[in-house]
Amino acid sequence: MTSPLRSQRDAWHATARRSARSRFRTRWLAFAGMVGAILLVWSLWASGVIFTGPVPLPATQTNAPVDADDWAMAGRDAAHTAAVPFHGGFEGEELWRFESRHPLPAAPAVSGGQLFLGTGDNRLVAMDSASGDVLWERRISSVTVTTPAVTQGAVYVAVRDGRLLALDRREGAELWSFQADSSSFASPTVYRGVVYAGSWNGTLYAVDAQTGEQLWTFRAEGSIVAPPAFQGDLMALATDDGLVYVIDLITGKKRLIFDTVNALTESPVFTGDYFLIGTGRGRLAAIDWTRLEYPLERALRSWRQQFFIWGLQPEPPLPKGLVWGRVLSRDSALSGPAVLDGVAYAGSRDGRLHALSIADGTLLWEYDTGALIHSAPAAAGRSVYIGNDAGEVHVVDRATGEPVRIIPAGAPVSGRIVVTEHRLYVTSEETGTLIALR
């Protein structure tokens, strides 16, 4: 028989346990709520906006021309497709040659019968694109390692000392100069009256193309070494820490942040509902930019990534928007792809050119150039063009991957192959040579 004292003691212990459990639940819920609130506030802050209030508008809606005979910026157009839809092909006859006697760190821009080229001895040279005759040249205070961007009236140059210059394209006179707060290694892009220039400290500047006034800035986590890409009201920006930011230019909000987990030195390429990005680990990925990522979702994904790092989760969370990813070369970097008619063409450092279906990442064919590749391809008509370190330009059938011809360039090919309606331009950084072929 249980004594009254023991019954009271048991009842007290039971009450104490219930009270302790209740306090624990209350404290745990309070702690979880506090953590959730902190995460929500942090994620909302991290999502941020680039600008607030009315959208800053430029003085004009100037765009770089995209006629068949134009390659007016890095990647040819604002989406960086590096492609000319209709083209008859080239026989490989050399038209003219420009010897700079100094390295040529980037491919030229071509527009309206003029070609613009930065040289390793701090010059910007304007030439007649048909004859190669020098029209004017301008010495600048620091070397430019980027491809200029050209509009109907101006040529824009990003200089390594952080300046963005606008020059009159006919005579080379300075129209305006904008000073960034860090060095610049990314080519400028002109889109809807705005010049976009990235800097080494991760700041992207949006500058009025006509006046040179700063409209807004965006600060990324890593260095910006490649130009942003544009499509409609969207911008995609890659940084060297592996992040790609998709930003709505109307609202100023980050729509998606995609983590490739690898260093990025090439620009994204817009193609319909996807953008493509090649990484330094030989991987090409397609990302669906329509997949809007909400701030809290991004924060939770970041925590799941930390749980994986700490060994508390068996697999890392898949980045939102990933459609497919394919490793094309495990030990070498990929060039920025060229895209045309639903196919992406990317060169890998090990000397191969790859063709993939943009829809699902299926490898359609591979072509071996026989030497290392330090250039990027261009697609035009029925062919795709890629240069290699053996001083060759390989012309490959886009449909079959079979070689059409091999054009001798006489020096290792670097930078992007530039294709226009009537000419093919090949750059060699090593020898400081630019060759025009037809």
VOGU-731867 format. One line per field, with one value per residue (C-alpha): residue number from 1; residue in one letter; x, y, z. Coordinates in Angstrom, 3 decimals. Layout:
VOGU-731867
num: (NUM | ...)
residuo: (a | ...)
c1: (X | ...)
c2: (Y | ...)
c3: (Z | ...)
end
This chain:
VOGU-731867
num: (1 | 2 | 3 | 4 | 5 | 6 | 7 | 8 | 9 | 10 | 11 | 12 | 13 | 14 | 15 | 16 | 17 | 18 | 19 | 20 | 21 | 22 | 23 | 24 | 25 | 26 | 27 | 28 | 29 | 30 | 31 | 32 | 33 | 34 | 35 | 36 | 37 | 38 | 39 | 40 | 41 | 42 | 43 | 44 | 45 | 46 | 47 | 48 | 49 | 50 | 51 | 52 | 53 | 54 | 55 | 56 | 57 | 58 | 59 | 60 | 61 | 62 | 63 | 64 | 65 | 66 | 67 | 68 | 69 | 70 | 71 | 72 | 73 | 74 | 75 | 76 | 77 | 78 | 79 | 80 | 81 | 82 | 83 | 84 | 85 | 86 | 87 | 88 | 89 | 90 | 91 | 92 | 93 | 94 | 95 | 96 | 97 | 98 | 99 | 100 | 101 | 102 | 103 | 104 | 105 | 106 | 107 | 108 | 109 | 110 | 111 | 112 | 113 | 114 | 115 | 116 | 117 | 118 | 119 | 120 | 121 | 122 | 123 | 124 | 125 | 126 | 127 | 128 | 129 | 130 | 131 | 132 | 133 | 134 | 135 | 136 | 137 | 138 | 139 | 140 | 141 | 142 | 143 | 144 | 145 | 146 | 147 | 148 | 149 | 150 | 151 | 152 | 153 | 154 | 155 | 156 | 157 | 158 | 159 | 160 | 161 | 162 | 163 | 164 | 165 | 166 | 167 | 168 | 169 | 170 | 171 | 172 | 173 | 174 | 175 | 176 | 177 | 178 | 179 | 180 | 181 | 182 | 183 | 184 | 185 | 186 | 187 | 188 | 189 | 190 | 191 | 192 | 193 | 194 | 195 | 196 | 197 | 198 | 199 | 200 | 201 | 202 | 203 | 204 | 205 | 206 | 207 | 208 | 209 | 210 | 211 | 212 | 213 | 214 | 215 | 216 | 217 | 218 | 219 | 220 | 221 | 222 | 223 | 224 | 225 | 226 | 227 | 228 | 229 | 230 | 231 | 232 | 233 | 234 | 235 | 236 | 237 | 238 | 239 | 240 | 241 | 242 | 243 | 244 | 245 | 246 | 247 | 248 | 249 | 250 | 251 | 252 | 253 | 254 | 255 | 256 | 257 | 258 | 259 | 260 | 261 | 262 | 263 | 264 | 265 | 266 | 267 | 268 | 269 | 270 | 271 | 272 | 273 | 274 | 275 | 276 | 277 | 278 | 279 | 280 | 281 | 282 | 283 | 284 | 285 | 286 | 287 | 288 | 289 | 290 | 291 | 292 | 293 | 294 | 295 | 296 | 297 | 298 | 299 | 300 | 301 | 302 | 303 | 304 | 305 | 306 | 307 | 308 | 309 | 310 | 311 | 312 | 313 | 314 | 315 | 316 | 317 | 318 | 319 | 320 | 321 | 322 | 323 | 324 | 325 | 326 | 327 | 328 | 329 | 330 | 331 | 332 | 333 | 334 | 335 | 336 | 337 | 338 | 339 | 340 | 341 | 342 | 343 | 344 | 345 | 346 | 347 | 348 | 349 | 350 | 351 | 352 | 353 | 354 | 355 | 356 | 357 | 358 | 359 | 360 | 361 | 362 | 363 | 364 | 365 | 366 | 367 | 368 | 369 | 370 | 371 | 372 | 373 | 374 | 375 | 376 | 377 | 378 | 379 | 380 | 381 | 382 | 383 | 384 | 385 | 386 | 387 | 388 | 389 | 390 | 391 | 392 | 393 | 394 | 395 | 396 | 397 | 398 | 399 | 400 | 401 | 402 | 403 | 404 | 405 | 406 | 407 | 408 | 409 | 410 | 411 | 412 | 413 | 414 | 415 | 416 | 417 | 418 | 419 | 420 | 421 | 422 | 423 | 424 | 425 | 426 | 427 | 428 | 429 | 430 | 431 | 432 | 433 | 434 | 435 | 436 | 437 | 438)
residuo: (m | t | s | p | l | r | s | q | r | d | a | w | h | a | t | a | r | r | s | a | r | s | r | f | r | t | r | w | l | a | f | a | g | m | v | g | a | i | l | l | v | w | s | l | w | a | s | g | v | i | f | t | g | p | v | p | l | p | a | t | q | t | n | a | p | v | d | a | d | d | w | a | m | a | g | r | d | a | a | h | t | a | a | v | p | f | h | g | g | f | e | g | e | e | l | w | r | f | e | s | r | h | p | l | p | a | a | p | a | v | s | g | g | q | l | f | l | g | t | g | d | n | r | l | v | a | m | d | s | a | s | g | d | v | l | w | e | r | r | i | s | s | v | t | v | t | t | p | a | v | t | q | g | a | v | y | v | a | v | r | d | g | r | l | l | a | l | d | r | r | e | g | a | e | l | w | s | f | q | a | d | s | s | s | f | a | s | p | t | v | y | r | g | v | v | y | a | g | s | w | n | g | t | l | y | a | v | d | a | q | t | g | e | q | l | w | t | f | r | a | e | g | s | i | v | a | p | p | a | f | q | g | d | l | m | a | l | a | t | d | d | g | l | v | y | v | i | d | l | i | t | g | k | k | r | l | i | f | d | t | v | n | a | l | t | e | s | p | v | f | t | g | d | y | f | l | i | g | t | g | r | g | r | l | a | a | i | d | w | t | r | l | e | y | p | l | e | r | a | l | r | s | w | r | q | q | f | f | i | w | g | l | q | p | e | p | p | l | p | k | g | l | v | w | g | r | v | l | s | r | d | s | a | l | s | g | p | a | v | l | d | g | v | a | y | a | g | s | r | d | g | r | l | h | a | l | s | i | a | d | g | t | l | l | w | e | y | d | t | g | a | l | i | h | s | a | p | a | a | a | g | r | s | v | y | i | g | n | d | a | g | e | v | h | v | v | d | r | a | t | g | e | p | v | r | i | i | p | a | g | a | p | v | s | g | r | i | v | v | t | e | h | r | l | y | v | t | s | e | e | t | g | t | l | i | a | l | r)
c1: (0.000 | 1.384 | 1.753 | 0.098 | 3.536 | 4.945 | 1.881 | 2.322 | 6.017 | 5.293 | 2.650 | 5.081 | 7.758 | 5.266 | 4.179 | 7.808 | 8.600 | 5.620 | 6.619 | 10.234 | 9.104 | 6.812 | 9.631 | 11.950 | 9.383 | 8.786 | 12.507 | 13.130 | 10.285 | 11.560 | 15.087 | 13.851 | 11.701 | 14.633 | 16.884 | 14.139 | 13.667 | 17.404 | 17.527 | 14.567 | 16.002 | 19.425 | 18.016 | 15.869 | 18.903 | 21.084 | 18.542 | 18.563 | 17.955 | 20.420 | 18.485 | 15.368 | 12.696 | 12.292 | 14.503 | 17.506 | 17.166 | 19.968 | 19.798 | 19.353 | 18.525 | 21.686 | 22.562 | 25.556 | 24.714 | 24.172 | 24.175 | 25.776 | 28.992 | 29.221 | 30.944 | 30.481 | 31.510 | 32.840 | 30.680 | 29.264 | 25.973 | 24.601 | 23.552 | 27.131 | 25.991 | 29.184 | 27.138 | 26.180 | 23.063 | 23.638 | 27.028 | 28.574 | 31.930 | 35.594 | 38.307 | 41.100 | 42.731 | 44.672 | 43.516 | 45.787 | 47.886 | 48.492 | 51.719 | 51.571 | 55.015 | 53.327 | 50.914 | 47.273 | 45.400 | 41.868 | 39.919 | 38.859 | 35.412 | 34.123 | 31.327 | 30.368 | 33.539 | 35.837 | 37.832 | 38.946 | 41.795 | 43.576 | 47.316 | 49.773 | 51.602 | 48.636 | 47.083 | 43.629 | 43.907 | 41.083 | 41.471 | 39.559 | 38.125 | 38.405 | 41.952 | 43.621 | 44.675 | 45.090 | 42.523 | 43.640 | 45.235 | 45.074 | 47.510 | 45.842 | 47.304 | 47.152 | 46.914 | 43.518 | 43.121 | 39.546 | 37.502 | 35.991 | 32.239 | 31.018 | 27.840 | 26.928 | 28.899 | 31.323 | 33.747 | 33.991 | 37.169 | 37.762 | 41.306 | 43.227 | 43.681 | 39.899 | 38.906 | 36.073 | 36.656 | 34.216 | 35.905 | 34.511 | 34.684 | 35.540 | 38.457 | 39.331 | 38.608 | 37.665 | 33.954 | 34.049 | 35.988 | 34.642 | 36.886 | 36.049 | 37.520 | 39.390 | 41.202 | 39.208 | 39.762 | 36.278 | 35.168 | 32.408 | 28.910 | 26.494 | 22.792 | 19.822 | 21.885 | 23.988 | 27.631 | 28.277 | 31.818 | 32.993 | 35.927 | 38.343 | 36.790 | 33.413 | 31.635 | 29.600 | 29.077 | 26.111 | 27.153 | 25.100 | 26.533 | 25.980 | 26.974 | 29.331 | 27.311 | 26.993 | 23.415 | 23.836 | 26.266 | 26.017 | 28.487 | 29.157 | 31.055 | 33.872 | 35.930 | 34.299 | 36.562 | 33.946 | 31.261 | 27.606 | 25.106 | 21.670 | 18.330 | 15.108 | 14.927 | 17.490 | 21.220 | 23.425 | 26.757 | 29.475 | 32.220 | 35.461 | 34.135 | 31.720 | 28.495 | 26.186 | 23.713 | 20.520 | 19.146 | 15.881 | 16.786 | 13.288 | 12.968 | 16.659 | 16.126 | 18.277 | 16.125 | 18.464 | 21.941 | 23.474 | 26.576 | 28.753 | 31.266 | 34.057 | 35.944 | 34.365 | 36.349 | 33.889 | 30.629 | 27.236 | 25.395 | 21.651 | 19.626 | 15.856 | 14.776 | 18.289 | 21.707 | 24.863 | 28.047 | 31.372 | 33.600 | 37.296 | 36.795 | 35.661 | 31.939 | 29.202 | 25.860 | 22.441 | 20.408 | 16.716 | 16.603 | 12.776 | 13.073 | 12.663 | 14.477 | 12.946 | 15.139 | 14.183 | 14.608 | 18.104 | 18.935 | 17.688 | 19.697 | 22.780 | 22.189 | 21.727 | 25.030 | 26.664 | 25.079 | 26.635 | 30.039 | 29.725 | 28.799 | 25.209 | 23.665 | 24.677 | 24.436 | 24.731 | 21.518 | 21.060 | 21.255 | 17.876 | 17.496 | 19.988 | 18.669 | 21.745 | 25.476 | 28.024 | 31.721 | 33.473 | 37.076 | 38.005 | 41.435 | 41.014 | 38.975 | 36.211 | 35.948 | 32.814 | 30.386 | 28.925 | 25.227 | 23.244 | 20.070 | 19.694 | 23.291 | 26.156 | 29.784 | 32.552 | 36.293 | 38.306 | 41.936 | 42.886 | 42.253 | 38.719 | 35.627 | 32.309 | 28.758 | 25.841 | 22.074 | 20.969 | 17.649 | 19.054 | 22.869 | 23.225 | 26.726 | 26.205 | 29.834 | 33.437 | 36.255 | 39.960 | 42.063 | 45.314 | 46.740 | 45.909 | 43.123 | 43.384 | 40.737 | 36.940 | 34.741 | 32.434 | 29.480 | 28.472 | 26.147 | 26.907 | 30.311 | 31.928 | 35.432 | 38.058 | 41.777 | 44.548 | 48.121 | 49.480 | 48.543 | 45.520 | 41.911 | 39.733 | 36.506 | 34.100 | 30.712 | 28.145 | 25.845 | 28.333 | 31.471 | 33.554 | 36.398 | 35.650 | 39.127 | 42.106 | 43.341 | 46.970 | 47.229 | 51.009 | 50.931 | 49.154 | 45.544 | 44.203 | 41.018 | 37.697 | 37.544 | 35.660 | 33.374 | 31.526 | 29.688 | 32.773 | 35.801 | 37.296 | 39.624 | 42.206 | 44.293 | 47.584 | 48.507 | 51.936 | 53.113 | 50.954 | 49.424 | 45.913 | 45.013 | 41.988 | 40.886 | 38.153)
c2: (0.000 | 3.387 | 5.926 | 9.339 | 10.975 | 8.934 | 9.638 | 13.344 | 13.081 | 11.191 | 13.706 | 16.543 | 14.883 | 14.338 | 17.953 | 19.082 | 16.968 | 18.386 | 21.886 | 21.283 | 19.902 | 22.872 | 25.305 | 23.432 | 23.608 | 27.269 | 28.058 | 25.942 | 27.612 | 30.996 | 30.102 | 28.706 | 31.769 | 34.052 | 32.129 | 32.194 | 35.913 | 36.507 | 34.360 | 36.186 | 39.620 | 38.562 | 37.008 | 40.042 | 42.257 | 39.955 | 39.869 | 43.636 | 45.866 | 47.634 | 50.880 | 52.207 | 54.594 | 55.349 | 53.283 | 55.406 | 56.048 | 56.990 | 59.993 | 57.741 | 54.109 | 53.607 | 50.012 | 48.476 | 47.563 | 43.892 | 43.882 | 40.927 | 42.900 | 43.980 | 42.432 | 45.483 | 44.150 | 41.089 | 38.128 | 40.126 | 41.155 | 41.947 | 38.311 | 37.223 | 34.597 | 34.907 | 33.894 | 35.208 | 33.345 | 33.614 | 33.324 | 31.921 | 30.827 | 31.696 | 30.276 | 31.432 | 34.017 | 36.606 | 40.160 | 42.119 | 41.815 | 44.247 | 43.892 | 45.764 | 44.646 | 44.326 | 41.739 | 41.891 | 40.822 | 40.801 | 40.431 | 43.527 | 45.061 | 45.685 | 48.034 | 50.185 | 49.522 | 50.253 | 47.929 | 48.897 | 47.128 | 47.624 | 46.932 | 46.004 | 49.340 | 51.446 | 52.261 | 52.037 | 51.692 | 52.326 | 50.705 | 50.356 | 46.840 | 46.130 | 47.370 | 47.369 | 51.002 | 52.821 | 55.621 | 56.939 | 55.772 | 57.128 | 56.515 | 55.932 | 56.088 | 52.354 | 49.160 | 47.800 | 44.022 | 44.053 | 44.197 | 47.658 | 48.225 | 50.322 | 52.286 | 54.514 | 57.457 | 56.228 | 53.507 | 52.559 | 51.194 | 49.762 | 50.507 | 48.506 | 51.539 | 51.584 | 54.200 | 53.810 | 55.975 | 57.109 | 58.198 | 59.606 | 56.682 | 58.810 | 60.804 | 59.320 | 62.467 | 61.872 | 62.370 | 61.575 | 59.617 | 57.739 | 56.581 | 53.367 | 52.625 | 49.488 | 47.966 | 46.752 | 43.434 | 42.962 | 44.199 | 46.829 | 46.069 | 48.647 | 47.988 | 50.351 | 53.494 | 52.245 | 51.150 | 48.395 | 47.981 | 45.609 | 46.077 | 43.873 | 44.682 | 43.312 | 46.554 | 46.745 | 50.284 | 51.339 | 54.519 | 56.693 | 56.047 | 59.633 | 61.665 | 59.396 | 59.893 | 57.005 | 55.710 | 52.950 | 50.334 | 46.731 | 45.073 | 41.374 | 39.111 | 38.246 | 40.022 | 40.798 | 39.642 | 39.064 | 41.358 | 40.913 | 39.507 | 40.952 | 39.764 | 41.739 | 43.264 | 40.879 | 40.962 | 37.964 | 38.705 | 36.151 | 36.607 | 34.777 | 33.204 | 31.074 | 33.056 | 34.157 | 36.915 | 37.311 | 40.805 | 42.415 | 45.759 | 47.162 | 46.479 | 46.276 | 43.013 | 39.903 | 37.292 | 34.346 | 33.676 | 30.534 | 29.026 | 27.039 | 26.218 | 26.935 | 30.049 | 31.904 | 33.920 | 33.883 | 35.701 | 33.995 | 33.551 | 34.144 | 31.844 | 31.939 | 30.805 | 29.614 | 31.067 | 29.016 | 29.276 | 27.477 | 26.946 | 26.597 | 22.877 | 21.986 | 22.020 | 23.632 | 24.277 | 25.507 | 27.489 | 28.347 | 32.032 | 31.976 | 30.058 | 32.940 | 32.305 | 33.889 | 35.378 | 32.904 | 30.008 | 31.247 | 31.480 | 27.951 | 26.649 | 28.325 | 26.596 | 23.224 | 23.821 | 24.429 | 21.239 | 19.343 | 20.898 | 19.938 | 16.361 | 16.666 | 16.185 | 13.412 | 15.525 | 19.234 | 21.019 | 21.437 | 25.073 | 26.392 | 26.783 | 24.076 | 22.382 | 20.339 | 20.331 | 18.378 | 17.882 | 18.149 | 18.194 | 17.441 | 19.024 | 22.092 | 25.270 | 25.914 | 28.911 | 30.996 | 29.128 | 30.281 | 29.491 | 29.156 | 27.268 | 25.482 | 24.239 | 25.413 | 25.203 | 25.343 | 24.841 | 23.189 | 23.876 | 20.300 | 21.083 | 19.824 | 21.569 | 20.316 | 20.685 | 20.217 | 20.451 | 23.464 | 21.760 | 18.822 | 18.939 | 15.975 | 15.832 | 15.967 | 15.679 | 16.419 | 17.568 | 17.446 | 20.324 | 18.569 | 21.389 | 23.394 | 25.962 | 29.448 | 31.036 | 30.946 | 29.774 | 31.710 | 30.208 | 31.497 | 29.968 | 26.255 | 26.403 | 26.973 | 28.480 | 27.789 | 28.608 | 26.692 | 27.113 | 25.472 | 28.614 | 27.071 | 28.126 | 25.036 | 25.418 | 22.676 | 21.699 | 22.634 | 19.728 | 16.853 | 17.966 | 17.131 | 19.476 | 21.761 | 23.259 | 24.302 | 27.858 | 28.614 | 31.714 | 31.641 | 32.198 | 30.803 | 31.988 | 33.709 | 35.545 | 35.023 | 34.392 | 37.353 | 36.681 | 39.237 | 38.897 | 39.447 | 38.799 | 36.614 | 38.236 | 36.225 | 37.580 | 36.308 | 37.746 | 36.102 | 37.711 | 40.855 | 40.047 | 40.596 | 38.873 | 39.528 | 36.604 | 36.008)
c3: (0.000 | -1.037 | 1.729 | 1.339 | 1.608 | -1.294 | -3.415 | -2.841 | -3.654 | -6.906 | -7.844 | -7.186 | -9.350 | -12.158 | -11.966 | -11.913 | -14.988 | -16.865 | -15.830 | -16.912 | -20.275 | -20.715 | -19.884 | -22.278 | -25.077 | -24.375 | -24.367 | -27.480 | -29.351 | -28.231 | -29.347 | -32.668 | -33.156 | -32.423 | -34.833 | -37.453 | -36.992 | -37.279 | -40.427 | -41.905 | -41.170 | -42.433 | -45.584 | -46.318 | -45.811 | -47.908 | -50.715 | -50.775 | -53.722 | -55.928 | -55.911 | -54.206 | -55.393 | -59.101 | -61.390 | -62.446 | -66.174 | -68.582 | -70.885 | -73.944 | -74.741 | -76.814 | -77.654 | -79.389 | -83.011 | -83.845 | -87.645 | -89.411 | -89.911 | -86.259 | -83.265 | -81.092 | -77.667 | -75.883 | -76.904 | -79.848 | -78.177 | -74.730 | -74.205 | -75.132 | -77.638 | -79.751 | -82.783 | -86.226 | -87.458 | -91.214 | -92.820 | -95.991 | -94.566 | -95.108 | -97.330 | -95.030 | -97.311 | -95.323 | -96.042 | -93.753 | -90.617 | -87.749 | -85.746 | -82.452 | -81.187 | -77.792 | -76.360 | -77.424 | -74.280 | -75.737 | -78.963 | -80.920 | -81.351 | -84.884 | -85.900 | -88.874 | -90.853 | -87.905 | -85.670 | -82.147 | -80.373 | -77.063 | -76.973 | -74.242 | -74.506 | -73.310 | -76.679 | -78.169 | -81.939 | -84.420 | -87.845 | -91.065 | -90.717 | -94.463 | -95.132 | -91.711 | -92.135 | -88.813 | -88.560 | -85.189 | -81.979 | -78.467 | -75.652 | -72.310 | -68.814 | -68.142 | -70.122 | -71.108 | -70.993 | -72.236 | -75.436 | -76.068 | -76.467 | -79.396 | -80.148 | -83.084 | -81.708 | -79.065 | -78.055 | -74.368 | -72.822 | -69.345 | -68.184 | -65.595 | -63.322 | -62.804 | -65.342 | -67.823 | -70.899 | -73.565 | -76.798 | -80.009 | -82.410 | -85.444 | -84.039 | -80.640 | -78.646 | -75.024 | -74.348 | -70.634 | -68.021 | -65.000 | -62.155 | -60.281 | -56.870 | -57.967 | -60.930 | -63.923 | -65.702 | -67.205 | -70.613 | -70.577 | -71.845 | -73.278 | -72.816 | -73.047 | -72.703 | -69.796 | -69.728 | -67.198 | -65.880 | -63.147 | -60.792 | -58.897 | -55.504 | -56.618 | -57.501 | -60.686 | -61.953 | -64.081 | -65.889 | -68.228 | -71.701 | -72.818 | -69.763 | -67.804 | -64.622 | -62.187 | -62.040 | -59.452 | -58.173 | -57.040 | -54.687 | -55.216 | -52.834 | -55.255 | -57.896 | -61.235 | -64.061 | -66.780 | -68.210 | -67.232 | -69.731 | -70.457 | -71.762 | -71.514 | -68.047 | -66.554 | -65.890 | -65.029 | -63.355 | -62.542 | -59.948 | -59.318 | -56.100 | -58.112 | -57.706 | -60.506 | -59.627 | -61.667 | -61.116 | -62.194 | -63.766 | -63.203 | -59.472 | -58.616 | -56.737 | -56.842 | -58.547 | -58.118 | -56.756 | -58.215 | -56.616 | -59.026 | -56.241 | -58.750 | -59.764 | -62.689 | -65.217 | -68.121 | -68.667 | -68.444 | -71.753 | -71.970 | -74.214 | -73.747 | -70.270 | -69.423 | -68.987 | -69.456 | -67.437 | -67.814 | -64.794 | -64.125 | -63.407 | -66.919 | -66.151 | -68.234 | -66.537 | -67.653 | -65.123 | -65.385 | -64.484 | -64.235 | -60.940 | -58.530 | -55.246 | -52.157 | -49.410 | -46.659 | -49.090 | -49.865 | -46.165 | -45.489 | -48.437 | -46.985 | -43.646 | -45.364 | -47.122 | -43.737 | -42.367 | -45.277 | -44.569 | -40.890 | -41.824 | -40.584 | -44.034 | -46.493 | -49.665 | -50.433 | -51.435 | -55.171 | -56.253 | -57.276 | -61.012 | -62.040 | -65.193 | -66.010 | -65.479 | -67.470 | -66.783 | -70.139 | -68.948 | -65.350 | -65.413 | -67.585 | -67.751 | -70.236 | -72.504 | -72.590 | -74.854 | -78.156 | -78.615 | -81.830 | -82.793 | -79.468 | -79.301 | -77.075 | -78.243 | -75.635 | -75.889 | -73.116 | -72.310 | -73.252 | -76.929 | -77.458 | -78.780 | -77.377 | -78.744 | -76.338 | -76.535 | -74.510 | -73.707 | -71.728 | -71.848 | -74.209 | -75.687 | -79.457 | -80.519 | -79.570 | -81.815 | -80.934 | -82.304 | -81.379 | -79.238 | -76.126 | -76.401 | -74.883 | -77.091 | -77.211 | -80.090 | -82.379 | -84.237 | -87.662 | -90.224 | -90.578 | -88.869 | -85.514 | -85.268 | -82.602 | -82.375 | -80.615 | -79.402 | -82.559 | -84.485 | -86.199 | -86.624 | -86.913 | -88.874 | -87.763 | -89.155 | -86.508 | -87.312 | -87.511 | -85.666 | -88.732 | -89.777 | -92.713 | -92.945 | -90.844 | -91.372 | -90.417 | -88.228 | -87.826 | -84.045 | -80.966 | -80.978 | -77.858 | -77.021 | -78.709 | -82.456 | -83.964 | -86.926 | -89.040 | -92.328 | -94.465 | -92.263 | -89.567 | -87.000 | -85.074 | -82.187 | -80.768 | -77.390 | -77.472 | -80.723 | -80.589 | -83.977 | -85.316 | -88.597 | -90.805 | -93.009 | -95.536)
end
